[in-house]
Amino acid sequence: MRVTLEAKAIEGLLMIWRVTIGRLVDGRPADATPSPVPTSNVSDGLVTPGVWGFAITAFIMIAVILLVIDMVRRLRRLNYRAEIRQRLEDEAAAASTAPTTPAN
């Protein structure tokens, strides 16, 4: 009795291994027979997003691209203004600490 249980367990493991390898190789179980292709009663026009779906998606994509371009432009302008402000502060600090020479 014990031998048959071990043999069945090994046989079950081999079957699982064959099915797994079969799915990896060709996308379906090795021992399975191909099933017929299911047919649908729903027309494709009711399932696809259509022209309106494409138009709305394109509009959202264009809006996001324009917003990103505007954000990058504003960040560059902000960095440039901060750089100019720092230069002016450095020049003012250098001018105030520079010794003045008397004019002869």
Secondary structure, 3 states (H helix, E strand, C coil): CHHHHHHHHHHHHHHHHHHHHHHHHHCCCCCCCCCCCCCCCCCHHHHCCHHHHHHHHHHHHHHHHHHHHHHHHHHHHHHHHHHHHHHHHHHHHHHHHCCCCCCC
